[in-house]
Amino acid sequence: KIIDSDTMSQPPSRRYQQSRSRSVTRSTRPSVPQYERSSVGGSSKPRQSPKAGPPSPLSHSHRAQSFDQSIISAGASTSSQRRSSGPQRFPPQPLSIPQHKRPQTGNSSLSGISTSRQSSTAYENGSIISAPSFNSHNSREIREPTNSRPAPPKRVVRDQSPANSRRSPSEKSIKATKATRKLIEELHKASESFNLDRRIVAITNACAEFDHDDDLKHNLELQNGAAQVLAKSLSTTDDDDEIRMVCAAIEMVFRAQGPYVHVAFDKCGTTMVPILLRHLERAENGSMKHADVSILNITKTILYVSRVNELRYNLARHSGMMDAMRRVATSILNPECRVARVRVIANLANCDDNKGLILQHDGLLDSLLRIAHLDLSDSAREYAGMALMDMASAPCNQIPMVKNEKVLGTLVKMVLVEKGPGTREAAITALQNLAFTKENRLKLASFKEGIVLEALKKALSGDKNVKARRRAAGALTNLACQTTSKVMGCHKGLLDTLAIVSTRDENSEVQTRAAMALTKLAANISIYMPCYETLLDALVVASLSSSVNSVSAVLRVKARDPENRASMVRHRGILDTLADISVDPRTQTKDKDNAMRAIMHLTNESKNRTVMCNKKILDALVTGSNSWAPGTEEIRDSAVRAIERLATEHSNRSFMARHEGLLVAVAAATERETKLEDSGAQPGRAFLAKPLLMSLLVAM
């Protein structure tokens, strides 16, 4: 029997009325056995009811006497009195109860249960509103003495210092393990009973104990077989209240950590999941009481299982699982249920083997697009975007998804409109994944007059999320190729945006990716395209970036083509850019080599030599010819060749001869060539430094 701790402080008449109400409640459930426990380690035994009829309520005097005797037996009674004391039985007292005051056993899952404390968790729509708590500090349990009680142990005086005032963790864990095992055993016994009230009582007590957020306790519950017992209970009942409560208990125990969920699911998942899916469909069709509570608990249970990566493959292939996921956009669900359902889809889509299955299932992709496009919940749209992102990463899905204009339109809308950074990042990453396949690039670049390019451009230049900007730069890098170069180069502002981001973005990785996209486009844009001049402007701007880029390599490749040389020399900023790269001490040796080779290629064009004979280019050539660091031999040779070619124009020699340091650089090159010629190290090489030096001296 359980008595409220606050009851004893009430007047006797009030306590008597409460005791009568509780006893009457119990008397209406004769089929539910009450268990009495030995106060010192005694075993639990069912209390035998009198054969004459159901037990009658205790009077106030009897209850007070029972309470006083329990106090005496707990502290003041001697061992002989405890051994000699026998079970106290009170004769039944008939009591007539009006029909309107009798408890209704079918309306509440807690009828006939006296509680001392309401559970901290309350569920809506007729689910577990309150559950009994059997903690010793919240309620007082009056136990009757038994003849099988062992002798009391010897009194041991303990040190009451703070160091010894608490029990050791091992004692607490052992006690928790025993309590959990006992609770599960009682639940198992009740599940084998044909009496509904007994099963309701057992599952109510289980819910009261399982409803917490301690992972370790949930691990212990699964280890002791709670999932198997609950799955068995769920398979043997058709009562809506019991189904609701069992589903709630299953959701509670599966809050455990992943490895324990994995083991428990391996033991009972094959039988449990089909039953859960069947009840889920019933609840969504409105043929079950308290449908919202059951839908939420079943969905959360599936969500906990889907978190375990090893279980996602088998979970997705349960009969009815994909149909349940498809109904996320068609069934009437509250926001919490809908978000949990979309999270399950996102978890399942994170498994490589499930990505094609989700796309091929009829109607599931449309449901995801509807959630991502129209749902009012920010979380639901974000998880839908994550599912689309994972699906787009599968090579088998990329071409079919790009052919679906609803997919592209939804992703573009999410990039441009969504306020959540995670949602925008997921949509941009999906576009990046789709652009990886070559067959999709032109379709993406030209979709709806370049709306995909516009969305990526705005994300790259204006998104505050660093990851979103990095993904946008990666998507543009994937899109840049020979077939899309003209479309992307002619898109208004795209080349300028890439150039600005490559120099001014606060994140170096974003700068590098933007410069990579720009250089990929530059490698495929020819002089005959209308965006060629815009490209050269963008390259000039991108060359100012402090991060590593390939602008110098692109300019070198462009200068190697004879048809590009005249336009490059006459384009504002190109020669200055090459000269700055050549003399900047912070520039890497590879970039200096590329810039010097580009200048050398440009001097091959006779029309360019007069224009290129200026102070800035000559300074760069003198600096390059005087490079003595390891690995700069090619830079020195390229600079000398460029000086020789400039000197072939007679009008340039006088200016070149008077340029500071030029004659010294040419004289040093003459000395190097003389040594090589004398040693015969490079036979067949044309040595032009000596004739160049003589021509410059003559020009002076």
N, C-alpha and C positions, 0 to 999 in steps of 0.2 A: 504494500500500500504506500502511496506517496502523499505526503501532506505538505502544503505550502508552508514555507518558513514564516510567512506573515500571518498565517491563520491563528497561531497560538496567542498572538497579541490581541485578538479580537474578543469581544464579549462571549461568554459561554453560549448564549442563545444563538448568536450569529454563527459560531463554530458548529453548533449542533445542526443548524440549517444547512451549512455547507457539507457537513459530513453525510447528512441524509441525501443531499442532491448527488454527491459522488457515489454513494452506495447504490442509490437507485440507478444511476447510470451504469454501474457495473452489473447490476442484477439483470439488465436487459440483454447482456451478452454472456449467457452461461457457457457458450461454446469456446470462449477465449480463455485459456488456462492462465492463471496467475502464477508467477514463479516466486518462491521464497528462497532466500539465500542465507546460508550460515554466516553469522557476523564475523567468524574467524575462519575463513577459508572453506566453509562448508559448500557442498555441491548444490546446484540448483535442482529443485524437484517440483513437479506440478502439484499444486495444492488440491486435495480431493474435496470436492463439494459434498455436502450432506445429501444423502439419498432422498430425503423427504422433499427436497426442492431446492431452488437457487438460494444462495446466501442472502440474508436480509441485512439491512443497514445496521451499523453499530450505533448504540446510543452515545450520548456525550460522556457519560460516566465510564462506559467501557473504553472509549477512545482515550480519555484522560488516563485511565488506568494503564492502558497499553503503552501510552507515551511515557508515563512515570516509570513503568517497569523497564522500558528500554534504556532510560537514563541510568537507572540503578544497575542494570546488567552491564552497561558500558563502563561504569567507573567504580561504583561502591560495592558491588556484590562480590562475595568471595568465590573461590574456585569451586567449593563444595556446593554452594547455592546454585552456581551455573550448571553443574553436572546434574544436580537433582531436579532442577526445574524442568518441567515438561511442557509440551505444547498447550497453549491456552485456546480453548474453543468457546465461542459464544453462541448460545442457542439462537436459532433463527426467530425473528420477530416479524410477524405478518404486517404488511403495510400496503394499503390500497393507494394506488396512484391514479389520479385523473388522466383520462386519455389525452387531453390536450397538453399535459405536462410531460408525457413520456418522450424520451429522446428519439429522434428520427435517425436510424442507422444508415439510411441510404443517401442522405443529403450532404453529409460531411464526412470527410475521411478521418476525422478525429473524434467522432462521437464515441462516448464511453471511455475516453482517456482523460484522466485528471492531470493537469499540467501545473508545474510550479514556476515556469518561466517560458515566455514565448521565444521562439527562435528569432535570431537576428535577421533572417531572410524571409520576406513575405512575397509570395507569388500571387499574381492576379488571377481573376476569373475562376475562383473556386479551387485553386490548387492548394498547396500546403500553406495555410495561413499561419498556423502555429504548430510547433512540435515540442514534445516534452524534452526537458533536459534533466539528466540524472546525475549532474555534478553534485558532489557532496556539499559544496559551499552554497548551492542554490536551493537545495531541497533536503528534507530529512526523511529518511526511509526507516519506518518502524518495522523491525524484524522480530518475529516471535522466536523464542529460544527453542532449540531442537536437542534431542537426546544424543545426536551424533556429533555434537560440538566437542572438539578436543580440549584438553586441559590448557589453560592460559599459559603463555610463556612467562619465564621469570622476568621480573621487572628489572630493566637495565637503565641505569642513569646515563644519559647522553650529555655530551658537551653542547651547551646551547650557545656557543660563540657563533658569530656571523659566518665563520668559515664552514661550520658544520650544520648550520640551520637549514640548508637546502639539501634536497636529495641529489644524488649524483645523476648525471644524464643517463647512465646505463640503467639505473632503477626506473627512471621515468620511461625509457624506451621499452623496457620489459613489461611494465604495467600497461603501456599503450598497446603493445602487441597482444597481450592477453585480452584486453578489453575489445580490441578489434576482432580477434578470433571468436570470442564469445558472441559478439553481435552478429557476425556472419553465420555462425552456427545456428543461432536462433532464427535468423532470416531463412536459412536453408530448411530448417524444420517446418517453419510456417509455410514455405513455398510448396511443401509436399502435402499440406493440409487442404481438405476440400471446403473448409470454412472460410468464407470471404472476410469476415470480421477479423479473424486471427491474422490473415495475411495483411489486411490493412494496418493493423496495429504494428506488425513487424516492419513493414516498409516505412511506416511513419517514424518509428524509432530509428530506422536506418538513415532516413533522410535527415533527421535531426543531428545525427552524428557525422554524416558524410559532408554536410554543407559547411565547408571551410575552404580556405585558400592555402593550406599548408601542403606543399608538394610532397614532403616526406611522409606525411600521414596518408595521402592518396596513394603513394607508392606502396605503403604497407597494406592498404586495403586491397589493391590489385594483387599483391603477392599472396594474400590469404584467400583469394578466389572470389572476391566480391563481384567481379564482372560475370563470372560463370553462373553464380547463383542468381543474379539479377536477370541475366539472359534467359535462364530457365524459367524464372517467374513470369517474364514477359511472354514466353511461348505457351504458357499454360493458362492464360486468363483472357477473357473477353470483356471484362468490366472496364468501362471508360475511366473511372476514378483510379482504379488500380493501375491501368496502363499509364495514365498521366504520372502517377507517383513513381512507378518503376522507371519510366523514362527520365524523370528528374533525378533519381538516384544514380542511374547509369551515367548521366551527364556529370554528376558530382565526382564519381570515382575516376572518370577518365580525364580529370584535370591533372593527372599525375604527369611525371616526366616521360619523355619520349621512349626510352628503352623499356620502361614498365608497361607503357601503352602498347608497345610492339608485342611484347610477350603475351599480354592479356588478350590482345586482338587475335593473335595466332591461335589461341585456345578456343575462343568463342565467337570470333568475327564471322565465320561462315554461316552460323545459325542466327546471329544477332542482327546483322545488317539487313537481310531480306525482311525480317519482321519489322525493323524500324522503318524501312522504306514503305512497307505496306501500311503501317499506321500513319506515316507522314502523308501518304496520298489520301487516306480516309479523312485526316484532319483538314487537309486543304479543300476537300470536297464538301466540308461542313457536316459530315456524318459522325462527328465525335464531339463530346462535351469538352469544354475548355480547350478548344483547338489551338488557340494561339500559344498556350503554355506548352502543349505537346510538340507543336511545330518548332518552337525555339529550342527546347531541350534536345530533340532528335537532331536538329541541324547543328547544334553545338557539339554533340557527341561525334558526328561525322567530321566536323571541323577539327576536333582534337586528334582524331585518327589521321586526317589528311596532313597534319603537321609532320608526321613521321615519313621521311622520304622513301623508306623501303616499303611502305604500305600503299603508296599512291597508285602503283600499277594495278594491284589486285583490287583495290577499292574502286577504281574507275570502271572495272569490268564486272562489278556486281550487277545482276539483272535489275534494271529500273533505276540505277544510279544516274545515268546521263539524262533520263527522262525527268527525274527529280530536279536536276540542275537546270534543265530547259524551262521548267515551270517557274523559274525565279522572276520572269518578266510577265507572266500571264496570270499567276495566282495572286489572290489578295493577301499580301503579307504586310506585317508591320515593319517599320524601318530596320529594327534590330534583326529580325529574321532574314530580311532581304540582304542586309550587309553580311551576315554570317554565311548565307548561301553563296554569295558572290566570292567571299573569301575561300570557300571550299573549291570553287571553280578555279580560282587563281592558284591555289595549292596544287590541284591536280594538273593544271597546265604547266607547272614547273617541272614536271617529269617528262623527259624527252619522249618516252614511249606513248604518252597520253596526248601529245600536241596534235598529231594527226587525227586521233580518235575524236577529240573535241570538235575539230573543224568539220569532220565528215558527218557528225551526228546531226540529223535533220532538225533545224530550228534553234540549235544551241548558240551558234554564232549570232543569229539575229537577236536572240535574247540578250546576249552580251552587249551588242551594239545599242540596243534600246536602253539598257541600263546606263551605258556610258554616255549616251546622248541626252536622255531625258530625265533620269532619276534625280530626285530632289536631294538625296543624301550625298554629301561630298565623299564620304568613305566608300559608298557603293560605287561611285564613278571612278574613284582611284583604284579600287581592286579590279574593276572591269578593265581599266587601262592596263593594269599589270598582267591580267590574263591575256589581253591582246598582244602585249609586248612579248610574252613568253611564246605564244602561238606563232608570232612572226619570226621567231628565231629558228624555227624548224625549216630546213630547206624544202621539204615537201609541201609546206604551207605557203611559201612566199609568193609563188606565181598565182595560185588561186586567190589569195587575199588581195593582190593588186588588181586582179581582174574584177573584183567586187568593188564597185564605186561607193557603196555604203561604208565600207571599211575605210577608204581613203577620206571620204567626207567627214566621218566621225573623228578620225585621228586629227585632221586639220582643225576641226572645230575645237577639239580638246586643247590643241596647242595654242590657239588664238584666244580662247575664251576662259578656260579654266583658271581659277585663282589659286588652287592648291599646287604647290611646287612639285609634289610627288606625282600628281596626275599629269602635269605637263611633261615631266621627265619621262614618264612611262610612254606617253604618246610619241614623243620625239624619238625615244629608243626604238619603238615599233617601226617608225619610218626609216630609221637607220638600218634596222635588220632587213626590211623589205628592199632597201636600195642595194643590198649586198649582191643580189642576183643581177647579172648583166641584162637579162631580158626585161627587167622591171624598170631600168633607169630612165629610158626615154618616156615611158608611160607616166612615171612619177613626175619627171621634170615638166612635161607638157600637160599634166592633168588640170583641167579647168583653167586654161590660160596661165599656168604657172602658179596656182594657189599654194601648192606644196612648197615651192621655192620661196614664196612670199612668207609663209608661216615659219619656215626654217630661218629665213633672213631676220625676221623680227625676233625670234627666240635667241638667235646668236648675238644680236646687237642690244637687246633690251631686257632679257630675262635676268632677274636677280639671283637665280639659282645657278651656281657654278656648274653643277652636274648637267643641268639642262643646256647651258651654253656649250659645254664640251660635247654633249650628244648631238647638238645641232651642227657643230663644226664637223663631227664625224659623219653625220648623214650627208652633208654637202660633199665631203671628201669621197664617200662611196658613190654619190651621183655623178661626180666629175669623170668624164671619159670622152672618147672621141665622138661618140654618137650624140652626146648631150652638150658638148662644148659650146656649140652655137646658141642653143636655147638658153643655157645658163649664162653665157657671156653677154647675151643681149637682154637678159632680164634686168629691169631697171634697178640700179643701185646695188646689185649683188656683188660685183667685183669691188666696188668701193667699200662696201661693208666688210668684205673679207680682208681688204688691205688695212682698214682702220682697226679692226679687231686684232689683227696680227701684230699691231704695234702698241695698242693702248689698253687692251684688256688686262685686268689686274691679275689674272691667272696665267702663268706661263704655258701650261698645257693647252689652254684654249688658244693662246697665240700660235703655238706650234701647229695645232690642227687647222686653224684658219689659214695659215701660210701654206700648209700642205694642200688644202683644197684649191687655193689660188694658183699654186704652181702646177697642179695637175691640169687645171683649166688652161693655163698659159702654154703648156706643152702641146695642146691640141688646137689652140686658136691660131689661125693663119692670118697673114697680112690681107687676105681678100675678104675677111669677115668684117662687118661694120663695127664690131666691138674691139678691134685691134688696138686702136689708139687709147681706148679706155683701159685696156689691159696694161699697156705700158705705163700709164699713170698709176695704176694700182701697184705695179711692181716697184715703181719708184718709192711709193709710200711704204710698202711692205719691207723694203730694204732697211728702213730705219728701226726695225724691231730689234729689241735687245735679246730676244730668244733665238734659238737656232732655227734657221729656215734655209730654203733652197733657192732663194731669189737669184743669187749669183750663178748657180748652175743653170737656171732657166735663161738668164741673159746670155750666158755662154753658148747654150744650144741655139738660141735665136740668132746670135751673131755669126754662128757657123754657116747659116743659110745665106747665100749671096743676095737673095731678093729682099732680105730684111735689113741689110746693113745700112743702106742710105736712109731709110725711115728711122732707124734707131739712132743714128748719129744726129739727125736733125730734130729728134723729139726732145723736148725740154726735160732735163733732169737725168737722162740716161748716162751721159758721159760723166757727169758729176757723181752719180751714184757709183759707177765703176771705180772712179778715182778714190772716192771716200772708202770704199771697201778695201782697196789696195793698200792704203796708208794707215788705216785704223789699227792701232796695236791690240785692241780687244778682239779683232776679227780672227777667226781660226785660219790656220794655214791653208786648209782646203778651200775656203771661200776666197782667200787672197789669190790662190792659184786660178780659180774659176774667173775672177774679175780680170786678172792680167791676161788670161787667154782670150777673154771676150774683147779686150782692147786690141790685142794682136790680130784677131780675126777682122775687126772693123777696119784696121789699117790696110788690109789687103785690097780694099776698094779704093781705087785711085781718086775718086771724087771726094772721098772722106778725109784725105790727108791734110788738105789745107784747113779744114774745119777743126780737125783734131790737134793741130799744132798750136796748143795754147798752154798757158802756165800750169793749169791744174793737171792736165794729162802728162805733161813733161815731168812735173814733180812726182807723180805716181810712177812713171817709168824709171826715174833716177832712183827712187826709193826701192823699187823692185830689183833693179840691177845691182844694188848694194846689199842685198839680203844674203847673209852668211850663216843664218841659223840652219840646223840640220833639217833636211827635207825641203829646202827652198831652192834647189838647183833648177827645177822647172820654172820657177818664178823668175829667176835671173835670166834664163835663156829666152823666155817669152818677152821680157822687157827689152832686151837687146835687139831682138828681131823687130819689135815694134818701132824702136828708134831708127833702125836701119831703113825700114819701109817709109817712115816719115821723111827721112833724109833724101829719099829718091826724088822728092819734089824739090826742085832747085829753089823755089821761093821760100822754103822752110829752113834752109841751111843756116842762113845768117842769124835768124831768131834762135834756132836751136844751139848754135855755137856759143851764143852769149848767155844762154840759160845757166844759172848757177848749178855747178856740180855735174853738168851733163858731160863735158869733156873728160873730167876725171873718171866718171863711170865708164865712158867709152874706152879710155886708156886702160882701165883695169880689165875690161873685157878683152882688149887687144892682147894684154899680157897673158891672160888665161888661154886664149886661143893659140898663142905662140907656143906655150908649153905643151898644149895638146898636139899641136902640129909636129913639134920636135920629137915627142914621145911616140907618135904614131898610134895613139890609143883609139882614135876614131877615124879610121881611113875613109875617104869619100865624103867627108863632111865639108860643107862650104864655110870657110872662115871669112866673115865679112866685117869684122870689127876694125881691122887695119885700114881697108879702103874707106870705111865710114869716118874714121878719125882723120884721115888725110883730107877728105872732102870738106869736113867741118873746119879744119884749119885753113884750107884755101878760102872758104866762105868768110872767114874772119878778116 
